[in-house]
Amino acid sequence: MRKRLRPKIEPPQRNTHSDTPTSSRPLRQKTTLWILLSCVVAQLFLIGQENYLVIQTVGKVTAIRLNDAPSHEAELPVGTREQHLILPAGSMDARWWTLYAEQMLREHRLRIRHTSLDNAPEGRDVHWSSLLTWLLAGGAFVRSLFIAGSLPEHVSQVALHLSPWLGLLLLGTLIFLIRRHAGSLVALVFANAALASPAIVRAFEVGEADHHGLVLVFASGSLIFLWLALSAPQRHAKHSGKTFRQKSLESVDTLARVAGVLAAAGLWISAATTIPILSGSAFGMLLAGWILRTVPEKQRPLLPRVIVVWSGWGAAASLGFYLLEYFPSHMGWRLEVNHPLYALSLFAGGRLLALFVTLLTRESRQKINVPLTATMLLALSLTPLLVILMFQKNVFWVADPFLHALHKEFIHEFQNILKLIQTEGFDLGYPAAHLWPISGLLCAPIVLTIGHLPPDKKVSLLIALTSALLMQGLAFYQIRWSSSAQGLWIVVATICFASGFQSERRKIFLFTALVLSILSLFLIRIPSLLVTSVREEQAVVPPIPQEHGNSIILRDIAHRLIHATPGKIPLVLSGPNSSSELAYYGLIRTLGTLYWENMPGIKRAAHLFTEPDEKKVLSELQATGVTHILVPSWDNFSEAYIKLLEMEKGQALKSEPFLNKVCKGEITPDWLRPFAYPIPSGSGLDTRSVRIFAVLPEQNPFEVWFYRGIYHFESAEKELAWEAFLKADSLRPGEPRVRDYLRQLDSDHTRPIE
């Protein structure tokens, strides 16, 4: 039988960015998309449940009262308030964002540049970005349209609920833009990776009204748009009155501009986090230029053009954000935050990188004096570093030896990972929580060595990889960089899978993405929900966990203090975290919090807690206007201050600090009035103790012994109370109040009162 001849059909050209599946693929792309989408929906549902449980926990903890007196029973001193909402313990910064937004609304200002709640009585400058303050104030305005109350009263509730919605908006926008430029498959991979990242989810958790999530999204988004810009010419093939080349260049420029603006937004929110990321990107661009030497000119991505547009727009936007934040009356030289010098460095550094890449790829068509130009650009790009080295004490407080030692030794997020493992042990869930970052680290070498992969994919991956490696190195040194490093690894993983989907190993990358997405549900999201559920059930079961109990006690103390000082705002000397809590719950003024803007205040508090001479302590307390000293057992920072000053001076203190002896109960001077703070037994909080003293140098000897007797009486120290009341009775015989206490102590009539 003669065979029937059929015409030979050429296989269709692969459209690397099409979402249309082909029958020749064993794992259909449409099925893959539905599975990935289902994982995204499941993760969103589980995260929503977790946030709901956190809200339930906040409600339970806030409902606990140690003081039976109803709120607002007595008129509060002008300038104070009673705040009852207890935000999650991990969101200490959110308390200050709330305070800034409330102050802005009370004073009808657009920006907050100074607060009187810290470093009292002078107060301190505020250099945090105003973006989150504006978001909180805007949320308070919207809430006031539906619920009665003044605008400042709504801010704390907005701070509780804002972060998850903000995260959904920012990440949703980023996912939408990735889908538009890279396809649904890549967008869903990024969505699964981001939602499976504990650092990203935690940054947008209920009550985490903080800057970490914002800078994480802006920095990661900048790298994503750099990747899209470098890949743009290979994606746009439509002709509408312009040539393909013209449309490609327009697309490259647009995406590079967005990348630059996002980098500038990161500088605005947190220069300390964004600058290392930009440095890693610059190093990656330099490596990419070296690799592109051997690539034919027609196949090279438009790297020099992207660098110039990215850095130029980034510098301009950075300058714009600086003016928006400080113009016209607060334009100082604080290089801990966004500053025009960083914009200058970004602009000059971008030109320098573009020049090097151009020279490496031998594309230069202009006759320029390369050594002179490079030297000038290098000097301009290093200007911020040179200014910091020359004028460190005036422009860069973070490098102060005292602050550096404080951060390194006593702040959790500044610890290195080895020290953290030694103190807290190794958590077996750590590798599971980093499935996607680990996949990015393992896949990056594979993608970089794929032979037929276009150069633009390798270049963009190299830029993201160097940034992630640099941030990961910093994360080993200080764990505060971990969330940013994890966000960058998500970008690396996304670029790896996007490149892998366009390679000959497509099926392997598709299968890996599916497995990771499904494993994320069972190894990350479901266990996290179970842990949060257990914490919610045990939140108020005695003994109440320390993270909640401390805030409950400090809220009660703050309210008692403002009621006990009518007509005056208390000024309290306490530990750093307790100071933040007192400011939040009662607008109480304090001295020493851990923020770099408060370096004078934290140093003053340290010297007060370490001064051995009683007269100098009293003189400084009076000069500062301190009304109370508060030393909680969980925030007794006196030992830390001693260690810090010994490290700063390089020698041990010769005498024991005076206030240290007072806190131990060894001595109580006549100018300090102790207050008993008995924590109700059975409350689940009675494992803690608090020492409270009022600074009253004007009290007479009778008041000294009478109130000391009350202190011992309320502390159930009957013998000491009896002795104190007898001395008070000898100074003012027949005083009815003294006799009443003596009768209560001598209820068995075995001791003579006369």
C-alpha positions in Angstrom: 0.0 0.0 0.0 1.4 3.3 -1.0 2.0 5.7 1.8 0.1 9.0 1.7 2.5 11.9 1.7 1.7 14.8 4.2 3.2 18.2 4.0 5.8 18.8 6.7 4.5 21.2 9.3 7.0 23.4 11.1 6.5 23.6 14.8 5.2 27.0 15.9 7.6 29.5 17.3 7.6 29.6 21.1 6.2 32.8 22.5 8.1 32.9 25.7 5.6 35.2 27.4 2.4 33.6 26.2 0.0 32.1 28.7 -1.4 29.7 26.1 -0.6 26.1 26.7 0.5 23.7 24.0 -0.5 20.0 23.8 3.1 18.9 23.6 3.8 19.9 27.2 3.2 17.1 29.7 2.4 19.6 32.4 -0.1 21.9 30.8 0.5 25.6 31.5 -3.2 26.3 32.1 -3.3 23.6 34.8 -0.1 25.0 36.4 -1.7 28.5 36.5 -4.8 27.2 38.3 -2.7 25.3 40.8 -0.5 28.3 41.5 -3.6 30.6 41.8 -5.2 28.2 44.2 -2.1 28.2 46.4 -2.1 32.0 46.4 -5.8 32.1 47.4 -5.2 29.5 50.1 -2.2 31.5 51.5 -4.2 34.7 51.6 -7.0 32.9 53.4 -4.6 31.5 56.0 -2.9 34.8 56.5 -6.3 36.5 56.9 -7.2 33.9 59.6 -3.9 34.5 61.3 -4.4 38.3 61.4 -8.0 37.7 62.7 -6.5 35.7 65.6 -4.0 38.5 66.3 -6.9 41.0 66.5 -8.7 38.6 68.9 -5.5 38.4 71.1 -5.2 42.2 71.1 -8.9 42.5 72.2 -8.4 40.0 75.1 -5.2 41.6 76.4 -6.6 45.2 76.1 -9.7 44.1 78.1 -7.6 43.2 81.2 -7.8 45.9 83.9 -5.7 46.1 87.0 -7.3 49.4 88.2 -11.0 49.2 89.1 -11.5 53.0 88.7 -13.3 53.7 85.4 -11.3 55.7 82.8 -11.8 59.5 82.7 -13.3 59.5 86.2 -11.1 62.4 87.1 -9.9 65.3 84.9 -6.6 64.5 83.4 -3.7 67.0 83.2 -3.6 69.1 80.1 -1.4 67.4 77.5 -2.0 63.8 78.8 -4.5 61.1 77.8 -5.5 57.6 78.7 -4.7 55.1 75.8 -6.2 51.7 76.5 -5.5 49.8 73.2 -2.5 47.5 73.7 -0.7 47.0 70.3 1.2 43.8 69.8 4.4 43.7 71.8 6.7 43.4 68.7 5.4 46.6 67.3 7.3 49.1 69.6 7.9 51.4 66.7 4.2 51.5 65.9 3.6 53.2 69.2 5.8 56.1 68.1 4.2 56.3 64.6 0.9 56.5 66.4 2.1 59.3 68.6 3.5 61.2 65.7 0.2 60.9 63.7 -1.8 62.0 66.8 0.5 65.0 67.4 0.2 66.0 63.7 -3.6 65.9 63.9 -3.7 67.8 67.2 -1.4 70.5 66.1 -2.8 70.7 62.5 0.6 70.2 61.0 1.6 68.4 57.8 4.9 67.0 59.2 6.3 66.2 62.7 9.9 67.3 63.1 10.0 67.5 67.0 8.6 65.6 69.9 8.6 66.6 73.6 7.9 63.1 74.8 11.5 62.1 74.6 14.7 63.6 75.9 12.6 65.8 78.2 12.4 68.6 78.9 14.1 69.8 75.6 12.6 67.1 73.5 14.2 65.7 70.4 14.1 65.9 66.6 12.1 63.4 64.5 13.7 62.3 61.2 11.5 59.4 60.3 9.7 59.5 57.0 6.3 61.2 57.1 4.7 58.7 54.7 3.4 56.3 57.3 2.3 59.2 59.5 0.3 60.6 56.6 -1.2 57.1 56.0 -2.3 56.8 59.6 -3.7 60.3 59.6 -5.6 59.6 56.4 -6.9 56.4 57.8 -8.1 58.3 60.9 -10.0 60.8 58.7 -11.7 58.0 56.8 -12.6 56.2 60.1 -14.0 59.4 61.5 -16.6 59.6 58.7 -18.2 56.4 60.1 -17.4 56.4 63.8 -17.7 59.3 66.2 -14.7 60.8 67.9 -11.9 63.2 67.3 -9.3 62.4 64.7 -6.4 61.7 67.2 -8.7 59.2 68.9 -9.0 57.1 65.7 -5.2 56.8 65.1 -4.5 53.8 67.4 -7.3 51.7 65.8 -6.0 52.6 62.3 -2.5 51.6 63.4 -3.9 48.2 64.5 -5.6 47.5 61.1 -3.6 49.5 58.5 -0.7 47.2 57.9 -2.4 44.1 56.3 -4.4 46.3 54.0 -1.3 48.3 53.0 0.6 45.1 52.4 -2.3 43.8 50.2 -2.3 47.0 48.2 1.5 47.3 47.7 2.1 43.6 46.9 -1.0 43.4 44.8 0.1 46.4 42.7 3.5 44.8 42.3 2.0 41.4 41.3 -0.3 43.2 38.8 2.6 45.0 37.2 4.7 41.8 37.0 1.8 40.0 35.3 1.4 42.9 32.8 5.1 42.8 31.8 6.1 39.2 32.4 2.9 37.1 32.3 0.6 35.4 34.7 2.8 32.5 35.4 5.7 34.6 36.7 3.3 36.9 38.6 1.8 33.9 40.4 5.3 32.5 41.2 6.2 35.8 42.8 2.9 36.0 44.7 3.4 32.5 46.2 7.0 33.3 47.1 6.1 36.6 48.8 3.1 35.2 50.7 5.3 32.3 51.9 7.9 34.6 53.3 7.6 35.0 57.1 9.6 38.2 57.0 7.2 39.8 54.4 4.1 38.6 56.1 5.3 39.7 59.5 6.1 43.2 58.2 2.5 43.6 57.2 0.9 41.9 60.2 -1.9 43.4 62.3 -0.5 46.1 64.5 2.8 46.4 62.6 2.3 49.9 61.5 6.0 50.3 60.8 8.4 51.3 58.0 10.0 47.8 57.5 7.3 46.6 55.1 7.4 49.8 53.0 11.1 49.8 52.5 11.0 46.0 51.7 8.5 46.5 48.9 10.1 49.6 47.5 13.6 48.0 47.4 12.4 44.7 46.0 10.2 46.5 43.5 13.2 48.6 42.3 15.1 45.4 41.4 12.1 43.8 39.8 11.6 46.8 37.5 15.3 46.8 36.7 14.9 43.2 35.5 11.8 44.2 33.5 13.6 47.1 31.9 16.6 44.9 30.9 14.2 42.4 29.4 11.8 44.9 27.7 13.2 44.9 24.1 12.5 41.1 23.9 8.9 41.5 24.9 7.4 44.3 22.9 6.7 43.4 19.2 3.7 45.5 18.3 4.0 48.3 15.7 1.7 51.3 15.9 3.3 54.1 14.0 6.7 53.6 15.5 9.4 51.2 14.8 10.0 48.2 17.1 13.3 49.8 18.2 11.6 53.0 19.2 8.9 51.3 21.2 11.5 49.1 22.9 13.5 52.1 24.0 10.4 53.9 25.3 9.5 50.8 27.3 13.0 50.4 28.6 13.1 54.0 29.7 9.7 53.9 31.4 10.5 50.8 33.4 13.9 52.1 34.4 12.3 55.3 35.6 9.9 53.4 37.8 12.9 51.4 39.2 14.7 54.6 40.0 11.6 56.2 41.7 11.1 53.1 43.8 14.8 53.1 44.9 14.4 56.8 45.9 11.2 55.9 47.9 13.3 53.3 49.7 15.9 55.9 50.5 13.1 58.2 51.8 11.7 55.5 54.1 15.0 54.0 55.3 18.4 55.1 53.8 20.1 52.6 56.1 18.4 49.7 54.4 18.3 51.0 50.8 21.9 52.1 50.5 23.4 48.6 50.9 20.9 47.3 48.4 21.9 50.0 45.9 25.6 49.2 46.5 24.9 45.5 45.8 23.1 46.4 42.6 26.0 48.6 41.5 28.4 45.8 42.0 26.2 43.5 40.0 26.0 46.0 37.2 29.8 46.1 37.1 30.0 42.3 36.9 27.3 42.3 34.2 29.3 44.7 32.1 32.4 42.4 32.4 30.3 39.4 31.3 28.8 41.3 28.3 32.3 41.8 26.8 32.0 38.6 24.9 28.4 39.0 23.9 27.7 40.2 20.3 26.5 43.8 20.3 23.0 43.0 18.8 22.3 40.6 21.7 23.4 42.8 24.5 20.7 44.3 26.8 20.6 48.1 27.0 22.5 48.1 30.3 24.3 51.5 30.1 21.0 53.2 29.1 19.1 51.5 31.9 21.7 52.5 34.4 21.7 56.1 33.3 17.9 56.4 33.4 17.5 54.5 36.6 20.2 56.5 38.5 19.0 59.8 37.1 15.4 59.4 37.9 16.3 57.9 41.3 18.5 60.9 42.2 15.8 63.4 41.1 13.1 61.5 43.0 15.3 61.2 46.1 15.9 65.0 46.0 12.1 65.5 45.6 11.3 63.3 48.6 13.9 65.2 50.7 12.3 68.5 49.8 8.8 67.0 50.5 10.1 65.9 53.9 12.1 68.9 55.1 11.6 72.0 52.9 11.7 74.9 53.8 12.6 75.0 57.5 14.3 71.8 58.5 16.9 71.3 55.8 19.8 70.1 57.9 22.8 67.7 57.6 21.5 64.4 59.0 23.0 61.6 56.9 21.3 58.8 58.9 18.3 59.5 56.6 17.6 60.5 53.0 19.7 63.5 52.0 20.7 65.4 48.8 24.2 64.0 49.1 22.8 60.5 48.6 20.9 61.8 45.5 24.2 63.2 44.2 26.0 59.9 44.9 23.3 58.0 43.1 23.5 60.3 40.1 27.3 60.3 39.8 27.6 56.6 40.7 25.1 55.7 37.9 27.1 57.8 35.3 30.3 56.1 36.5 28.9 52.6 36.2 27.5 53.4 32.7 30.9 54.7 31.7 32.6 51.5 32.9 30.1 49.2 31.3 30.3 51.1 28.0 34.1 50.9 28.1 34.0 47.2 29.0 31.7 46.4 26.1 33.7 48.7 23.7 30.6 50.7 22.7 32.0 54.1 23.3 31.6 56.4 20.3 32.6 59.7 22.1 36.0 61.1 22.6 36.1 61.9 26.3 38.9 62.2 28.9 38.0 59.0 30.6 40.4 59.2 33.6 39.4 62.7 34.5 35.7 62.0 34.1 35.9 58.8 36.1 37.8 60.5 38.9 35.3 63.3 39.1 32.3 60.9 39.1 34.0 58.7 41.7 34.7 61.7 44.0 31.0 62.8 43.7 29.7 59.3 44.4 31.8 59.0 47.5 30.9 62.5 48.9 28.5 61.1 51.6 31.1 58.8 52.9 33.7 61.5 53.0 31.4 63.9 54.8 30.5 61.2 57.4 34.2 60.4 58.0 35.1 64.1 58.4 32.1 65.4 60.4 30.8 62.2 62.0 29.8 63.8 65.4 27.6 66.4 63.7 26.1 64.5 60.8 26.0 60.8 61.7 25.2 60.0 65.3 24.6 56.3 64.5 28.4 55.8 64.5 28.8 57.2 68.0 30.7 54.6 70.2 28.0 54.7 72.9 25.1 54.2 70.4 27.1 51.6 68.5 27.7 49.6 71.6 24.1 50.0 72.8 22.8 48.6 69.5 25.3 45.8 69.3 24.9 44.6 72.8 21.4 45.2 73.9 19.0 45.5 71.0 17.7 42.2 69.6 17.6 43.1 65.9 21.3 44.2 66.0 22.5 40.8 67.2 24.5 38.6 64.9 23.0 35.3 63.9 25.5 33.2 65.8 24.9 35.0 69.1 21.2 34.6 68.5 21.5 30.9 68.0 23.6 30.6 71.1 21.1 32.4 73.3 17.8 31.1 71.7 18.9 27.8 70.1 18.5 26.7 66.5 15.0 26.6 65.3 14.3 23.6 63.0 11.6 25.7 61.3 14.1 28.1 60.0 15.0 26.2 56.8 11.3 25.5 56.1 10.6 29.2 56.4 13.2 29.9 53.7 12.1 27.5 51.0 11.9 30.2 48.3 15.1 32.0 49.2 16.9 28.7 49.3 15.5 27.8 45.9 16.7 31.1 44.5 20.2 30.5 45.9 20.3 27.0 44.4 18.7 27.9 41.0 20.8 31.0 40.3 23.9 29.1 39.3 21.8 26.8 37.1 20.2 29.8 35.3 23.5 31.6 34.9 25.0 28.6 33.2 22.1 27.8 30.8 23.7 28.1 27.4 20.9 29.4 25.2 19.4 31.8 27.7 19.4 35.5 26.5 22.0 37.7 28.1 19.4 40.1 29.5 18.1 37.3 31.8 21.6 36.6 33.1 22.4 40.3 33.6 19.2 41.1 35.6 19.7 37.9 37.7 23.3 38.9 38.4 22.2 42.3 39.6 19.6 40.9 42.0 21.9 38.1 43.2 24.7 40.4 44.2 22.2 42.6 46.2 20.8 39.6 47.9 24.2 38.2 48.8 25.4 41.5 50.2 22.2 41.8 52.3 22.5 38.2 53.4 26.0 38.9 54.6 24.8 41.9 56.6 22.0 39.7 58.0 24.5 37.3 59.4 26.2 40.3 61.1 22.9 41.8 62.3 19.6 40.1 62.0 17.8 43.4 61.3 18.8 42.9 57.7 17.1 39.5 57.5 13.7 40.8 56.3 15.3 42.8 53.5 17.6 39.9 52.5 14.6 37.6 52.4 12.7 40.0 50.2 15.6 40.2 47.8 15.9 36.4 47.6 12.3 36.3 46.6 13.2 38.6 43.7 16.1 36.3 42.8 13.8 33.2 42.9 11.3 35.0 40.7 13.9 35.9 38.1 15.3 32.4 38.2 11.9 30.8 37.6 11.0 33.4 34.9 14.2 32.6 33.1 13.8 28.9 33.6 10.3 28.9 32.1 11.9 30.2 28.8 14.7 27.7 28.7 14.9 24.1 27.6 14.5 23.0 31.2 11.0 24.5 31.4 9.3 21.4 32.8 11.8 21.1 35.7 11.2 24.7 36.7 7.4 24.4 36.4 7.4 21.3 38.6 9.7 22.9 41.1 7.5 26.0 41.3 4.4 23.8 41.9 6.1 21.8 44.6 7.4 24.9 46.4 4.0 26.5 46.3 2.3 23.5 47.8 5.0 22.9 50.4 4.7 26.5 51.5 1.1 25.8 52.5 1.9 22.8 54.7 5.4 23.8 56.0 5.0 27.5 56.5 1.4 28.9 56.5 -0.5 26.1 58.2 2.1 25.7 61.1 2.2 29.5 61.5 -1.6 29.6 61.8 -1.5 26.8 64.4 1.1 28.6 66.5 -0.9 31.9 66.3 -4.0 30.0 67.4 -2.3 28.5 70.4 -1.0 32.0 71.4 -4.5 33.4 71.0 -5.9 30.8 73.4 -3.2 31.3 76.0 -3.0 35.1 75.7 -4.7 35.8 79.0 -4.3 32.4 80.8 -2.2 32.7 83.9 0.7 33.1 83.9 0.1 35.7 81.2 2.9 35.7 78.7 5.6 38.4 79.3 5.0 40.0 75.9 1.4 40.9 77.1 1.8 41.2 80.8 4.5 43.9 80.7 2.3 46.1 78.6 -0.7 45.6 80.8 1.3 46.7 83.9 2.9 49.7 82.2 -0.5 50.9 80.9 -1.9 50.7 84.4 1.1 52.6 85.9 0.9 55.3 83.2 -2.7 55.9 84.0 -2.0 56.0 87.8 0.8 58.4 87.3 -1.2 61.0 85.3 -4.0 60.8 87.9 -1.5 61.1 90.7 0.0 64.4 89.4 -2.9 66.7 88.8 -2.0 69.8 86.8 1.3 68.5 85.7 2.6 66.1 83.1 4.9 63.4 84.7 8.5 63.2 83.6 9.7 59.6 84.2 13.2 58.2 84.2 12.9 54.5 83.2 14.2 51.8 80.9 14.1 52.4 77.1 11.2 50.2 76.3 9.2 51.2 79.3 9.7 54.8 78.3 8.1 54.2 75.0 5.2 52.4 76.6 4.6 55.2 79.1 4.7 57.8 76.3 2.1 55.8 74.3 -0.3 55.1 77.1 -0.3 58.5 78.8 1.7 61.0 76.8 4.2 60.9 79.7 7.5 62.5 79.1 10.6 60.4 79.3 14.4 60.6 78.9 15.9 57.6 77.3 14.5 55.6 74.3 16.6 53.6 71.9 16.2 55.9 68.8 19.4 57.5 67.4 17.7 60.9 67.4 17.6 60.6 71.2 21.3 60.2 71.7 21.5 63.1 74.2 18.5 61.7 76.2 19.8 58.1 76.3 23.2 59.3 77.4 21.7 61.5 80.1 19.7 58.5 81.4 22.8 56.4 81.4 24.8 58.9 83.5 21.9 59.2 85.9 21.8 55.5 86.5 25.6 55.2 86.8 26.4 58.2 88.9 27.7 57.2 92.4 27.3 60.6 94.0 23.9 61.2 95.5 24.1 65.0 95.3 25.0 64.9 91.6 22.1 62.6 90.9 19.6 64.8 92.8 21.0 67.9 91.1 20.7 66.4 87.6 17.2 65.1 88.3 16.0 68.5 89.4 17.7 70.2 86.4 15.9 67.8 84.1 12.6 68.0 85.9 12.2 64.3 86.6 9.1 63.6 88.7 9.3 59.9 89.0 11.8 57.0 88.7 10.3 53.7 87.4 12.3 50.5 87.4 10.4 47.4 86.2 12.1 44.0 86.9 12.0 43.2 83.2 13.4 46.5 82.0 16.0 47.3 84.6 18.5 48.9 82.3 20.9 50.1 85.0 23.3 47.2 84.6 23.3 47.7 80.8 24.1 51.4 81.3 27.0 50.5 83.6 28.4 48.1 81.0 28.0 50.7 78.2 29.8 53.4 80.0 32.5 51.0 81.0 32.9 50.1 77.3 33.0 53.7 76.3 35.6 54.7 78.9 37.6 51.5 78.6 37.6 50.9 82.4 35.4 49.7 85.2 33.4 52.1 87.3 35.2 52.6 90.6 32.0 53.0 92.8 28.6 51.4 92.7 26.0 53.7 91.1 23.7 55.4 93.6 20.4 54.6 91.9 21.6 51.0 91.6 21.7 50.8 95.4 18.3 52.4 95.6 16.8 49.9 93.2 18.2 47.0 95.3 16.5 48.5 98.4 19.8 49.1 100.2 19.2 52.8 100.7 16.3 55.2 100.3 17.2 58.9 100.5 14.7 61.4 102.1 14.1 63.1 98.7 12.7 59.9 97.2 9.2 58.8 98.1 8.7 55.1 97.3 5.3 53.9 96.0 4.0 50.4 96.5 2.6 48.7 93.4 1.1 45.4 94.6 0.2 43.3 91.6 -3.0 41.4 92.3 -2.4 37.7 93.1 -3.9 35.3 90.6 -3.8 37.9 87.9 -1.1 36.0 86.1 1.2 39.0 86.4 2.4 38.6 90.0 5.7 37.1 88.9 6.8 40.6 88.0 7.8 43.5 90.2 8.0 47.3 89.7 9.9 49.9 91.8 8.4 53.4 91.7 9.8 56.5 93.3 8.6 60.1 93.3 11.3 62.8 93.3 10.3 65.1 96.2 13.3 67.0 97.6 10.9 69.5 99.3 9.1 66.9 101.5 9.6 67.3 105.3 10.8 64.6 107.7 7.3 63.7 108.8 6.2 63.2 105.2 9.3 61.1 104.6 8.5 58.6 107.4 4.7 58.7 106.9 4.7 57.8 103.2 7.5 55.3 103.8 5.2 53.7 106.3 2.4 53.6 103.7 4.8 52.0 101.2 5.8 49.2 103.7 2.2 48.8 104.8 0.9 48.3 101.2 3.9 46.0 100.5 2.8 43.8 103.5 6.0 44.6 105.3 4.4 45.1 108.7 7.5 45.4 110.9 9.1 48.0 108.7 5.8 49.9 108.4 5.4 49.9 112.2 8.8 51.4 112.7 8.2 54.1 110.0 4.9 55.1 111.5 6.3 55.3 115.0 9.0 57.7 113.7 6.3 59.8 112.0 4.2 59.8 115.2 7.2 61.0 117.1 7.6 63.9 114.7 3.9 64.9 114.8 2.3 63.3 117.9 -1.4 62.5 117.7 -1.6 62.7 113.9 -4.9 60.9 113.1 -3.6 59.3 109.8 -0.6 57.9 111.6 -2.7 56.6 114.5 -5.1 54.9 112.1 -2.4 53.0 110.4 -0.8 52.0 113.7 -4.2 50.6 114.9 -4.5 48.6 111.7 -1.0 47.2 112.3 -1.7 46.5 116.0 -5.1 44.9 115.6 -4.2 42.2 118.2 -3.5 45.0 120.7 -0.2 43.4 121.7 1.9 46.5 121.0 1.7 49.9 122.7 0.8 52.8 120.5 1.5 55.5 123.1 
